[in-house]
Amino acid sequence: MLGLRTIARAAAELRCDVRSAHERDPAASGVGTVEILTTWPGVQALLAHRISHRLHRHGVPMLPRLVAHVSRVLTGIEIHPAARIGRALFIDHGSGVVIGETAVIGDDVTIYQGVTLGGTGFQTGKRHPTVGNCVTIGSGAKLLGPITVGNNAKIGANSVVINDVPDNTTVVGNPGHPVRVEGRKVEGPDADWIHLPDPIADAMGALGRRVVELEAQVRELGGTPDGTKPDVAPVEAEVHVLRPKQGRSPAGG
Ligand SMILES: CC(C)(COP(=O)(O)OP(=O)(O)OC[C@H]1O[C@@H](n2cnc3c(N)ncnc32)[C@H](O)[C@@H]1OP(=O)(O)O)[C@@H](O)C(=O)NCCC(=O)NCCS
């Protein structure tokens, strides 16, 4: 009886995984269930995880890690058997996705390739992120530490997120910072993280303008009405030797 119930639940979960692929992957439109089950690595990795997670919960030694390892070899997606994953997770493409041991993922989450839900170092205990429902995590994003990502949040591709993300918030960049909250642009004096000032480019620009001014002045000085040369003393350039004159060169050789 228990066996039948388990099979029915596994079949329902599988149907749900295939439905998520159909709903959230434009490339899956018109693709049959068998094709998705046999060629969609995200769906296969989830199936393997459901098996390894159950074995892990029942205290079976070694086998959960073996299942997770084989799944990683086949799909490029690494999910620790202890990670807790909700309903209808969709992992698109999948290569390079790493989901750590104490990570928790809610329902209807979408994860793209190269995402890491990892720890920040060598801590023990809860050290991986907790992700809410309906969250989208863009390709290459790294979510590090025991942070919480709120429901309906969006994490931009290649972001590095090390702080909690509130509900309904879009976070981008490194370090990850909010750019949209409840669909509205974040306002405030320090809110424009996208268009940051570039002090080196500013300094180069100022130097360029100064050179143009000085060239104009030199031209003016050289073009006096009576044709005489201006009384400008030549400037001696000072050259500093940066490398010690004796001993080995720090560059080697
Ligand atoms: C973040 C994302 C989910 C969009 O969320 P959104 O709430 O609709 O946000 P918007 O598109 O309005 O962008 C908000 C701001 O962040 C910027 N932004 C968006 N994504 C960004 C990213 N990954 N890195 C840096 N800045 C980003 C936008 O330019 C915009 O800037 P602005 O305020 O100056 O206009 C989307 O850009 C993203 O990264 N999706 C991941 C998709 C992916 O990984 N695809 C792989 C397919 S193989």
The ligand as a Gaussian input file, in Angstrom:
#p B3LYP/6-31G(d) Opt

LIG

0 1
 C       17.204000      40.555000     -13.519000
 C       16.216000      40.042000     -14.575000
 C       15.521000      38.793000     -14.058000
 C       15.199000      41.103000     -14.926000
 O       14.420000      41.460000     -13.803000
 P       13.397000      42.730000     -13.831000
 O       12.813000      42.874000     -12.472000
 O       12.474000      42.556000     -14.987000
 O       14.409000      43.939000     -14.030000
 P       14.645000      44.922000     -15.281000
 O       14.806000      44.147000     -16.556000
 O       13.588000      45.978000     -15.216000
 O       16.075000      45.534000     -14.911000
 C       16.283000      46.347000     -13.774000
 C       17.616000      47.064000     -13.931000
 O       18.666000      46.102000     -13.733000
 C       19.506000      46.024000     -14.883000
 N       19.839000      44.621000     -15.045000
 C       18.985000      43.590000     -15.401000
 N       19.645000      42.421000     -15.376000
 C       20.904000      42.687000     -14.992000
 C       22.064000      41.866000     -14.780000
 N       22.022000      40.560000     -14.935000
 N       23.216000      42.482000     -14.371000
 C       23.272000      43.814000     -14.194000
 N       22.203000      44.648000     -14.392000
 C       21.050000      44.089000     -14.780000
 C       18.668000      46.587000     -16.028000
 O       19.465000      47.149000     -17.030000
 C       17.844000      47.648000     -15.318000
 O       18.639000      48.811000     -15.164000
 P       17.975000      50.313000     -15.115000
 O       17.329000      50.418000     -13.761000
 O       19.151000      51.227000     -15.279000
 O       16.986000      50.381000     -16.220000
 C       16.936000      39.706000     -15.912000
 O       17.611000      40.850000     -16.401000
 C       17.939000      38.554000     -15.779000
 O       19.108000      38.725000     -15.455000
 N       17.399000      37.346000     -16.070000
 C       18.171000      36.130000     -16.095000
 C       17.968000      35.495000     -17.441000
 C       18.963000      34.398000     -17.741000
 O       19.805000      34.024000     -16.941000
 N       18.827000      33.843000     -18.911000
 C       19.642000      32.767000     -19.344000
 C       18.902000      32.097000     -20.489000
 S       19.916000      30.850000     -21.186000

